[in-house]
Amino acid sequence: MRFDSSIRLYDRAGKLIPGGVSSPVRAFSPHPFYTSKADGPFLWDADGNRFIDYCLAYGPMILVHRHPAIMQAVTDQMQRGWLYGTPSELEVQMAERVSGLYPSMEMLRFVSSGSEATMAALRVARGATGRNMIIKIEGGFHGAHDSVLIKAGSGATTLGIPDSLGVPADTARNTLQVPYNDLDALQKMLKSYPGKIACLIMEPVLGNIGPVLPEEGYLKAVRELTTEHDVLLIFDEVITGFRLALGGAQQYYGIKPDLTTLGKIIGGGLPIGVFGGRRDLISQVAPAGGIYQAGTFNGSPLSLAAGMATLDVMEKEKTLERLSDAGKEMRKGLQEIIEDLKQSYSVVGIASMFKVFFGPEPHNYSEALKCDKLGYLAFFRRMLEKGIFLTPSQYETDFISAAHSKEVIEATLEAFRSCLKD
């Protein structure tokens, strides 16, 4: 493959955009490719190279690039107007639909991104409890805002800067951390700060360093511990929402959090975030209460139209059942390849999420960091040359969409075998 056009674009971008990209995880050595179009399970770059896409915009594109139903829904909404600055019926319809799928979200608000959703959920937890301290899981990524940029996953881990300059020490002091799958550490932390912790925020499945899966009974015990210590439980389901089940990980595992954040899939590929939860908590959000949150693009008609169309298709076509089967086939094929090649790598995943870890299966952040990050990046570049676009980090989840046919997955497994063997 030739990347002449992408190299030229990268040189131009580097003069104006930090690192030549608009989000850190999109950067990889020696240069990223610049996408010109997408269709089905494929991306084409500025040089005309075609890639099978397993990044899927880091999760939102669960159906297919340029799905006709979503394109039609957005086109129809464009005819009616794409931004009002007023309430619309779409907000009410989508709120009813989301609350029906997520019974824990008795009230909710639409925002513009997952980062906004988690930031607002933390503010609700602090405002409702009158407490400042929060607990997060090591390696959990909840967006790029100050309270959670501490041992964060996603691009922060890939770049080796799990903390960020510019985060005030006073802010970091109020963020406590415990390892994933470690109930003893959580219980000790809760006992150490009685009456001071507002909430525990966590990805039920760690998506931004993995996926890393919860051990048997872990989430149930987390719910019991937080209830016992009067600490709110926030499930960040920006990745797992509408992917593990239509009702997210909380439906899949049978756990009811106090607050939930959603994003990605619910916007059908357009910007969106949602935060919601118990009525007594969300009813305190302005203008109904004193916890402030606002945004010009909250409840964007285009995002809601795309999201409604996505849910229509997923429910009608039973998308998640087919994707779960495809995920099992992908992981089974990868496991067979690794065993045939007698490699010490591990295949991890759930539903339509998967990853090859260059090391033993991790169960928390510190174990994930022991994987061969540099080896994975070399492998990633070999796969790119074969026309397979995986997430450019050992610490990001790969996804399967409804457009990844049996033939596409077989071609992918053939590339995996060749590149892992090399």
C-alpha positions in Angstrom: 0.0 0.0 0.0 1.0 3.6 -0.6 0.2 6.4 1.8 1.5 9.4 0.0 -1.6 11.5 0.3 -2.0 10.6 4.0 1.6 11.6 4.6 1.1 14.9 3.0 -2.1 15.5 5.0 -0.3 14.5 8.2 2.4 17.1 7.5 -0.1 19.8 6.9 -2.2 18.9 9.9 0.8 18.8 12.2 1.3 22.6 11.6 -2.2 23.4 12.9 -3.6 20.5 14.9 -1.8 19.0 17.9 -0.2 15.8 16.8 -2.0 16.1 13.5 -5.1 14.5 14.9 -8.3 15.7 16.7 -8.1 12.9 19.4 -4.9 11.3 20.8 -5.9 7.7 20.2 -6.1 8.4 16.4 -2.3 9.0 16.3 0.0 6.1 15.5 3.6 5.8 14.2 4.8 6.7 11.6 1.6 8.4 10.6 -2.2 7.8 10.6 -4.2 7.3 7.4 -6.7 10.0 6.5 -10.2 8.6 5.6 -11.9 9.8 2.5 -15.1 7.7 2.7 -16.8 4.7 4.3 -19.4 2.2 3.3 -20.5 -1.1 4.8 -17.7 -2.6 6.8 -15.0 -0.7 4.9 -13.0 2.5 5.0 -11.1 4.1 2.1 -8.2 6.4 2.7 -7.0 9.5 0.8 -4.8 7.2 -1.3 -7.6 4.8 -2.3 -6.6 2.0 0.1 -9.5 -0.1 1.4 -9.6 -1.4 5.0 -12.0 -3.7 6.8 -13.0 -1.6 9.8 -12.9 -3.0 13.3 -12.5 0.3 15.0 -16.0 1.5 13.9 -15.4 5.0 15.2 -14.6 3.4 18.6 -18.0 1.8 18.9 -20.9 3.9 17.5 -21.1 2.3 14.0 -22.8 -1.0 15.1 -24.9 -1.4 12.0 -22.9 -0.3 9.0 -21.3 2.7 7.6 -23.9 4.6 5.6 -26.8 2.5 6.7 -29.8 3.5 4.4 -32.3 3.7 7.3 -30.1 6.1 9.2 -29.3 8.2 6.1 -33.0 8.5 5.4 -33.8 9.5 8.9 -31.2 12.2 8.9 -32.2 13.4 5.5 -35.9 13.6 6.6 -34.9 15.5 9.7 -32.7 17.9 7.7 -35.8 18.8 5.7 -37.5 19.8 9.0 -34.5 21.6 10.4 -31.3 20.4 12.1 -31.1 22.6 15.2 -33.9 24.4 17.0 -32.7 25.6 20.4 -36.1 24.6 21.7 -37.6 21.3 23.0 -38.9 18.9 20.4 -41.1 15.8 20.3 -38.1 13.7 19.4 -36.6 14.3 22.8 -39.8 13.0 24.5 -40.0 10.0 22.3 -36.4 9.0 22.7 -36.5 9.6 26.5 -39.5 7.3 26.8 -37.7 4.7 24.7 -34.4 4.8 26.6 -36.1 4.7 30.0 -38.1 1.7 28.8 -34.9 -0.1 27.9 -33.0 1.1 31.0 -35.5 1.0 33.9 -32.8 2.4 36.2 -33.0 5.7 34.2 -36.3 7.0 35.5 -35.3 10.5 34.3 -32.6 11.5 31.9 -31.1 14.3 29.9 -29.5 14.3 26.4 -26.1 16.0 26.0 -23.5 16.1 23.2 -20.9 13.5 24.1 -20.0 10.7 26.5 -17.6 13.0 28.3 -20.4 15.5 29.0 -22.6 12.7 30.2 -20.0 11.4 32.8 -19.1 14.9 33.9 -22.8 15.7 34.5 -23.4 12.4 36.3 -20.6 13.1 38.7 -21.9 16.6 39.3 -25.3 15.1 40.1 -23.8 12.6 42.5 -21.8 15.3 44.3 -24.7 17.7 44.3 -27.3 15.3 45.5 -25.1 13.8 48.3 -23.2 17.0 49.3 -20.0 15.0 49.2 -16.9 15.8 47.1 -15.0 12.6 46.9 -15.5 10.0 44.1 -14.0 6.5 43.4 -13.1 5.4 39.9 -11.6 2.1 38.7 -8.0 2.1 37.6 -7.8 2.2 33.8 -11.5 3.2 33.5 -11.9 5.9 30.9 -14.8 8.3 31.4 -13.9 11.2 29.1 -11.3 14.0 29.1 -12.4 16.0 32.1 -10.4 16.8 35.2 -12.0 14.5 37.8 -11.4 11.3 35.8 -8.1 11.9 34.0 -6.3 9.9 36.6 -5.0 6.4 35.7 -7.4 6.7 32.7 -7.6 4.2 29.9 -7.9 4.9 26.2 -5.4 7.2 24.6 -3.9 8.2 27.9 -2.6 4.7 28.5 -1.5 4.2 24.9 0.6 7.4 25.0 2.1 6.6 28.4 0.5 9.6 30.1 -2.2 8.3 32.4 -2.4 11.6 34.1 -2.8 15.0 32.4 -1.0 18.3 33.0 -3.4 21.0 33.9 -5.5 18.9 36.3 -5.4 20.8 39.6 -4.0 18.9 42.6 -7.1 19.8 44.6 -9.3 18.1 41.9 -7.1 15.0 41.8 -7.2 14.7 45.6 -10.9 14.1 45.5 -10.6 11.2 43.1 -9.8 7.8 44.7 -9.0 4.7 42.8 -9.3 1.0 43.2 -8.3 -1.9 40.9 -11.0 -3.6 38.8 -12.1 -7.0 40.0 -10.8 -6.3 43.5 -13.6 -6.3 46.1 -11.2 -6.1 49.1 -9.7 -2.9 47.8 -13.1 -1.4 47.2 -14.4 -2.4 50.7 -11.2 -1.0 52.3 -11.6 2.3 50.4 -15.3 2.7 51.4 -14.5 2.0 55.0 -11.6 4.5 55.0 -13.8 7.5 54.0 -17.1 7.1 55.7 -19.7 9.7 54.7 -17.3 11.4 52.3 -17.6 9.5 49.1 -20.4 10.6 46.7 -20.1 7.8 44.1 -18.3 5.0 42.4 -18.1 5.5 38.6 -17.2 2.5 36.6 -17.4 0.8 33.2 -19.1 -2.5 34.0 -16.8 -4.0 31.3 -13.6 -2.1 31.0 -13.7 -1.1 27.3 -10.9 1.3 27.1 -8.1 -1.0 28.1 -9.5 -4.1 26.7 -12.1 -5.4 27.0 -11.4 -6.6 30.5 -14.3 -8.6 31.8 -15.8 -8.7 35.3 -15.1 -11.8 37.3 -18.1 -14.0 38.4 -20.2 -12.1 41.0 -18.0 -9.0 41.0 -20.6 -6.5 39.8 -23.3 -7.9 42.1 -20.9 -7.5 45.0 -20.0 -3.9 43.9 -23.7 -3.0 44.0 -24.1 -4.5 47.5 -21.0 -2.7 48.9 -22.0 0.7 47.5 -25.5 0.3 48.8 -24.2 -0.8 52.2 -21.9 2.3 52.5 -24.6 4.7 51.0 -22.4 5.5 48.0 -24.1 6.0 44.6 -23.1 3.6 41.8 -22.7 5.1 38.3 -22.5 2.7 35.3 -20.7 4.3 32.4 -22.3 2.4 29.6 -21.0 4.6 26.7 -19.4 1.5 25.2 -21.5 -1.3 26.6 -24.9 0.4 26.2 -27.0 -1.2 23.3 -24.1 -3.6 22.6 -24.1 -6.2 25.3 -27.9 -6.0 25.3 -30.4 -3.3 24.2 -30.5 -2.5 28.0 -26.8 -2.6 28.2 -24.5 -4.3 30.7 -27.0 -3.7 33.5 -29.6 -5.8 31.7 -26.9 -8.4 30.7 -25.6 -8.8 34.3 -28.8 -8.0 36.1 -27.5 -5.0 38.1 -29.4 -1.8 38.8 -27.1 1.3 39.2 -28.2 4.6 40.6 -27.0 6.6 37.6 -26.1 5.7 34.1 -24.3 7.3 31.2 -24.8 6.4 27.5 -23.4 7.6 24.2 -22.0 6.2 20.9 -24.5 3.7 19.5 -27.6 5.7 20.8 -26.6 8.6 18.4 -26.4 6.4 15.3 -23.0 7.8 14.5 -23.8 11.4 15.4 -22.6 13.2 18.5 -24.6 12.4 21.6 -24.5 11.6 25.3 -27.1 10.7 27.9 -27.1 10.8 31.7 -29.9 9.6 33.8 -30.9 7.6 36.9 -33.2 7.6 39.9 -35.9 10.2 39.8 -34.9 11.7 43.2 -31.4 12.4 41.8 -32.1 13.6 38.3 -35.0 15.8 39.4 -32.4 18.0 41.0 -31.0 19.0 37.7 -31.7 22.6 36.5 -34.2 24.0 35.8 -36.0 21.7 38.1 -33.3 21.9 40.8 -30.0 23.4 41.7 -27.6 21.1 39.9 -26.7 23.0 36.8 -26.2 21.5 33.3 -26.8 23.1 29.9 -25.8 22.9 26.3 -26.7 24.4 23.0 -26.6 21.0 21.3 -28.4 19.1 24.0 -31.2 17.0 22.4 -29.9 17.6 18.9 -32.7 16.6 16.5 -30.2 15.0 14.0 -28.6 12.9 16.6 -31.9 11.8 18.0 -33.3 11.0 14.6 -30.3 8.9 13.8 -30.5 7.1 17.2 -34.2 6.3 16.8 -33.5 4.8 13.3 -30.6 2.7 14.8 -32.9 1.3 17.5 -35.6 0.6 15.0 -33.3 -1.5 12.8 -31.6 -3.2 15.8 -35.0 -4.3 17.3 -36.5 -5.3 13.9 -33.5 -7.3 12.7 -32.5 -8.7 16.1 -29.0 -7.3 15.4 -27.5 -8.1 18.7 -28.3 -11.8 18.4 -26.5 -12.0 15.1 -23.6 -9.9 16.4 -23.1 -12.1 19.4 -22.8 -15.1 17.2 -20.3 -13.3 15.0 -18.3 -12.3 18.0 -18.1 -15.9 19.2 -17.0 -17.1 15.8 -14.3 -14.4 15.6 -12.9 -15.2 19.1 -13.1 -18.9 18.4 -11.1 -18.5 15.2 -8.5 -16.2 16.9 -8.1 -18.7 19.7 -7.5 -21.6 17.3 -4.9 -19.5 15.4 -3.0 -18.6 18.6 -3.0 -22.2 19.8 -1.9 -23.5 16.3 1.0 -21.0 16.4 1.8 -21.9 20.0 1.8 -18.2 21.1 1.3 -17.0 24.6 -1.3 -14.4 23.6 -4.9 -14.3 24.9 -8.2 -13.6 23.2 -10.7 -11.7 25.2 -14.2 -10.4 24.5 -17.9 -10.4 25.0 -20.9 -10.0 22.6 -19.4 -8.2 19.5 -16.3 -6.9 21.3 -12.9 -8.7 21.0 -9.2 -8.1 21.5 -5.9 -10.1 21.2 -3.8 -9.2 24.2 -0.1 -9.7 23.7 0.2 -11.5 27.0 -1.9 -13.4 29.5 -5.6 -12.3 29.8 -5.7 -9.2 32.1 -8.2 -8.8 34.9 -7.3 -5.3 35.8 -5.3 -2.2 34.7 -1.9 -3.2 36.1 -2.1 -6.6 34.4 -3.1 -5.0 31.1 0.0 -2.8 31.3 2.2 -5.9 31.3 1.1 -6.8 27.8 3.6 -6.2 25.0 2.4 -2.8 23.8 5.2 -2.3 21.3 4.7 -5.8 19.9 1.0 -5.1 19.4 1.7 -1.8 17.5 4.1 -3.6 15.1 1.4 -6.2 14.6 -1.2 -3.4 14.1 0.9 -2.0 11.3 1.3 -5.4 9.6 -2.5 -5.8 9.7 -3.0 -2.4 8.2 -0.8 -3.4 5.3 -3.1 -6.4 4.8 -6.1 -4.1 4.7 -7.4 -4.7 8.2 -8.0 -1.7 10.5 -7.9 -2.6 14.1 -7.9 -0.1 16.9 -4.3 1.4 17.0 -3.7 0.5 20.6 -3.3 -2.6 22.8 -5.7 -0.8 25.1 -8.7 -0.3 23.0 -11.5 -2.7 22.1 -12.2 -4.0 18.6 -15.8 -4.2 17.4 -17.9 -6.1 14.9 -20.7 -4.5 13.1 -23.8 -6.0 11.4 -22.0 -5.5 8.0 -19.2 -7.9 8.9 -20.3 -10.9 6.9 -18.9 -14.4 7.3 -16.7 -13.8 4.3 -15.3 -10.6 5.7 -14.5 -12.3 9.1 -12.9 -15.2 7.3 -10.6 -12.8 5.4 -9.8 -11.1 8.6 -8.9 -14.4 10.3 -6.6 -15.2 7.4 -4.8 -11.9 7.9 -4.6 -12.5 11.7 -2.9 -15.9 11.0 -0.4 -14.4 8.6 0.5 -11.4 10.7 0.7 -13.2 14.0 2.9 -15.8 12.4 5.2 -13.0 11.2 
